Amino acid sequence: RIVTTHLEYWSRTQRTLQVRRLREIHAEGHAHARLGSAERDDGGPFHRLPHPFATIVTGDFNLGPDDPDHAQMLAPFPDGTSRFHDAWQLVHGARPQPPTFCAHELYSPDSKPVACDFVFVSDELARRVSAVDVDSTTRLSDHQPVVVTIEVTLNDDSVIASKNVMLRVKTSQTAMIRLTATRKPTRMKALQRFAVARRRTTRRRRGRRCPPRAHEAASLARVR
């Protein structure tokens, strides 16, 4: 299960409530997985998708790693739901995460570079996180992508509830997901790379969108 989000910037109260709701959604999904309902893939009106335990929550949280709401994301659940882990901390420990916002251009005169884009993984995926990097060089967005490499064995039902790997992403941000699978004699492994960067901000002047800056236009040309 992959959840993407973009939390409130101005209101701390609203942001705290959004963190609470993200945890509730995870607990609800975990409860469905515990029920073990069977898949139904007949194309009919009662089509049911698998309910995996493993969960990834990622996006622009608009809070720093020392914020109480970040700690709340990592807090245990009272009903035994698998807890979240910050993927960066799993790999790098106490080493500070590089800034993902205002790394190249300040949002306002009093703003500072800050790490506010995170990838949280549940217990089922924690030991499978093999690498986490922040792309500090790209300037396609005002946020820097966070790239997480997760090693998944396709026949492990605790991670993937179906032999068919399905990734469905709906987000207001730029989400780049790459899945590569290599077949070996005994098993198949999937390396999933999740890079999340906030959508490039739209600048408007006199009611019309401004053309992209020179470095953005060059980067976009290379991508295309």
C-alpha positions as a printed NumPy array, in Angstrom:
array([[  0.   ,   0.   ,   0.   ],
       [  1.425,   3.359,  -1.042],
       [  0.027,   6.578,   0.383],
       [  1.202,   9.975,  -0.813],
       [  0.387,  13.196,   0.966],
       [  1.037,  16.928,   1.162],
       [  0.392,  18.317,   4.627],
       [ -0.703,  21.816,   5.583],
       [  2.009,  24.5  ,   5.563],
       [  0.592,  27.374,   7.616],
       [ -1.517,  25.757,  10.35 ],
       [  0.26 ,  23.529,  12.876],
       [ -3.109,  22.457,  14.3  ],
       [ -4.351,  21.251,  10.923],
       [ -1.051,  19.528,  10.207],
       [ -1.231,  17.649,  13.514],
       [ -4.759,  16.491,  12.682],
       [ -3.593,  15.359,   9.251],
       [ -0.837,  13.255,  10.838],
       [ -3.453,  11.719,  13.13 ],
       [ -5.646,  10.879,  10.146],
       [ -2.755,   9.294,   8.244],
       [ -2.198,   6.999,  11.21 ],
       [ -5.913,   6.164,  11.339],
       [ -5.895,   5.26 ,   7.636],
       [ -2.919,   2.976,   8.221],
       [ -4.642,   1.306,  11.186],
       [ -7.791,   0.766,   9.096],
       [ -5.797,  -0.793,   6.27 ],
       [ -3.905,  -3.008,   8.693],
       [ -7.207,  -4.18 ,  10.21 ],
       [ -8.486,  -5.155,   6.741],
       [ -5.267,  -7.1  ,   6.143],
       [ -5.709,  -8.976,   9.431],
       [ -9.18 , -10.075,   8.311],
       [ -7.534, -11.855,   5.416],
       [-10.363, -11.306,   2.937],
       [ -9.832, -13.198,  -0.315],
       [ -9.151, -11.442,  -3.587],
       [-11.878, -11.369,  -6.207],
       [-10.559, -10.565,  -9.642],
       [-13.461, -11.37 , -11.944],
       [-13.961,  -7.896, -13.378],
       [-17.422,  -7.666, -11.83 ],
       [-18.918,  -4.986,  -9.57 ],
       [-17.613,  -6.732,  -6.432],
       [-14.002,  -6.803,  -7.573],
       [-11.723,  -6.768,  -4.512],
       [ -8.074,  -5.814,  -4.398],
       [ -5.619,  -7.424,  -1.983],
       [ -5.074,  -5.808,   1.416],
       [ -1.337,  -5.908,   2.176],
       [  0.18 ,  -5.248,   5.575],
       [  3.23 ,  -3.461,   4.163],
       [  2.674,   0.287,   3.813],
       [  4.625,   3.284,   2.538],
       [  3.558,   6.84 ,   3.395],
       [  5.499,   9.544,   1.608],
       [  5.292,  13.167,   0.55 ],
       [  5.815,  16.752,   1.658],
       [  5.032,  16.831,   5.369],
       [  5.905,  20.513,   5.866],
       [  7.632,  19.713,   9.155],
       [ 11.185,  18.952,  10.166],
       [ 12.662,  15.732,  11.56 ],
       [ 12.665,  17.228,  15.08 ],
       [  9.01 ,  18.255,  14.956],
       [  6.664,  16.514,  17.439],
       [  4.423,  15.468,  14.546],
       [  7.344,  13.578,  13.01 ],
       [  7.758,  11.718,  16.301],
       [  4.012,  11.048,  16.319],
       [  4.279,   9.345,  12.919],
       [  6.785,   6.941,  14.476],
       [  4.789,   6.265,  17.643],
       [  3.498,   2.705,  18.266],
       [ -0.174,   1.848,  17.783],
       [ -2.235,   0.636,  20.747],
       [ -3.946,  -2.155,  18.76 ],
       [ -0.79 ,  -3.814,  17.475],
       [ -0.815,  -2.178,  14.055],
       [  2.696,  -2.18 ,  12.596],
       [  4.453,   1.082,  13.367],
       [  6.149,   3.43 ,  10.92 ],
       [  9.872,   4.035,  10.497],
       [ 11.604,   6.959,   8.814],
       [ 13.448,   5.298,   5.917],
       [ 16.314,   7.796,   6.123],
       [ 16.913,   7.012,   9.791],
       [ 16.81 ,   3.27 ,   9.114],
       [ 19.797,   3.551,   6.779],
       [ 21.702,   6.562,   8.097],
       [ 20.878,   6.546,  11.798],
       [ 21.459,   9.912,  13.48 ],
       [ 23.05 ,  11.467,  10.402],
       [ 20.905,  14.504,   9.448],
       [ 18.868,  14.213,   6.274],
       [ 19.938,  16.787,   3.661],
       [ 17.486,  19.632,   3.047],
       [ 14.669,  18.868,   0.642],
       [ 13.143,  22.362,   0.6  ],
       [ 14.826,  25.723,  -0.042],
       [ 18.007,  23.901,  -1.019],
       [ 18.614,  26.219,  -3.981],
       [ 16.159,  29.068,  -3.595],
       [ 14.627,  30.467,  -0.409],
       [ 10.84 ,  30.529,  -0.176],
       [ 10.908,  33.8  ,   1.782],
       [ 13.634,  36.061,   3.226],
       [ 13.403,  34.376,   6.643],
       [ 13.154,  30.772,   5.371],
       [ 15.961,  28.244,   5.778],
       [ 16.813,  24.967,   4.041],
       [ 14.953,  22.126,   5.766],
       [ 14.311,  18.415,   5.344],
       [ 10.521,  18.09 ,   5.19 ],
       [  9.99 ,  15.362,   2.572],
       [  9.985,  11.907,   4.142],
       [  9.358,   8.274,   3.302],
       [  7.826,   6.295,   6.16 ],
       [  7.709,   2.505,   5.912],
       [  5.86 ,   0.046,   8.131],
       [  7.469,  -2.767,  10.132],
       [  7.035,  -5.215,   7.253],
       [  9.344,  -3.16 ,   5.023],
       [ 11.782,  -1.72 ,   7.562],
       [ 14.428,  -4.438,   7.208],
       [ 14.125,  -4.345,   3.409],
       [ 15.173,  -0.703,   2.995],
       [ 18.642,  -0.952,   1.487],
       [ 19.389,   2.628,   0.425],
       [ 18.038,   6.149,   0.86 ],
       [ 19.39 ,   9.177,  -0.978],
       [ 18.389,  12.794,  -1.511],
       [ 19.004,  14.235,  -4.97 ],
       [ 20.423,  17.593,  -3.933],
       [ 21.47 ,  18.681,  -7.419],
       [ 18.267,  18.736,  -9.474],
       [ 16.377,  22.01 ,  -9.75 ],
       [ 13.271,  20.723, -11.517],
       [ 11.286,  21.44 ,  -8.357],
       [ 11.54 ,  23.62 ,  -5.269],
       [ 11.736,  20.279,  -3.373],
       [ 14.498,  17.706,  -3.724],
       [ 13.568,  14.081,  -4.526],
       [ 14.021,  11.41 ,  -1.86 ],
       [ 14.993,   8.077,  -3.433],
       [ 14.406,   4.904,  -1.42 ],
       [ 15.443,   1.434,  -2.554],
       [ 13.389,  -1.425,  -1.097],
       [ 14.156,  -5.066,  -1.772],
       [ 11.011,  -7.169,  -1.982],
       [ 10.658, -10.904,  -2.53 ],
       [  7.506, -11.444,  -4.555],
       [  6.552, -14.696,  -2.853],
       [  6.555, -13.122,   0.606],
       [  2.878, -12.758,   1.527],
       [  3.72 , -10.495,   4.475],
       [  4.832,  -7.844,   1.994],
       [  2.783,  -8.378,  -1.148],
       [ -0.645,  -9.993,  -0.93 ],
       [ -0.685, -10.902,  -4.592],
       [  1.784, -12.435,  -7.014],
       [  0.967,  -9.549,  -9.324],
       [  2.679,  -6.324,  -8.251],
       [  0.318,  -3.402,  -8.598],
       [  1.324,   0.2  ,  -7.947],
       [ -1.476,   2.748,  -8.004],
       [ -0.451,   6.312,  -7.229],
       [ -2.604,   9.397,  -7.104],
       [ -0.842,  12.494,  -5.849],
       [ -0.756,  16.231,  -6.224],
       [  3.009,  16.093,  -6.254],
       [  5.53 ,  14.774,  -8.71 ],
       [  5.962,  11.095,  -7.892],
       [  8.472,   9.013,  -9.825],
       [  8.158,   5.272,  -9.262],
       [ 10.421,   2.807, -11.   ],
       [ 10.038,  -0.945, -10.652],
       [ 12.624,  -3.341, -12.005],
       [ 12.47 ,  -7.092, -11.527],
       [ 15.285,  -9.569, -12.065],
       [ 14.583, -13.299, -12.173],
       [ 16.974, -15.667, -10.427],
       [ 16.932, -19.478, -10.358],
       [ 15.294, -19.66 ,  -6.929],
       [ 13.278, -16.495,  -6.593],
       [ 12.371, -13.183,  -8.109],
       [ 13.298,  -9.92 ,  -6.496],
       [ 11.826,  -6.522,  -7.156],
       [ 13.746,  -3.355,  -6.515],
       [ 11.311,  -0.522,  -6.083],
       [ 12.593,   2.985,  -6.229],
       [ 10.433,   5.731,  -4.927],
       [ 11.497,   9.273,  -5.632],
       [  9.205,  11.967,  -4.361],
       [  9.545,  15.613,  -5.183],
       [  6.986,  18.301,  -4.846],
       [  5.31 ,  19.472,  -8.018],
       [  7.139,  22.337,  -9.674],
       [  5.525,  25.514,  -8.447],
       [  3.511,  27.434, -10.981],
       [  4.395,  31.059, -11.236],
       [  1.8  ,  33.414, -12.578],
       [  2.112,  36.933, -13.825],
       [ -0.881,  38.991, -14.956],
       [ -3.063,  35.896, -14.932],
       [ -0.832,  33.883, -17.286],
       [  1.73 ,  31.206, -16.506],
       [  5.287,  32.398, -16.867],
       [  7.666,  30.402, -19.039],
       [ 10.005,  28.083, -17.128],
       [ 13.308,  29.423, -15.977],
       [ 16.317,  28.693, -18.154],
       [ 17.699,  25.855, -16.03 ],
       [ 14.208,  24.292, -15.779],
       [ 13.697,  24.415, -19.544],
       [ 17.07 ,  22.768, -20.127],
       [ 16.351,  20.03 , -17.591],
       [ 12.901,  19.374, -19.019],
       [ 14.397,  19.117, -22.499],
       [ 16.821,  16.461, -21.283],
       [ 13.998,  14.483, -19.653],
       [ 11.943,  14.519, -22.815]])
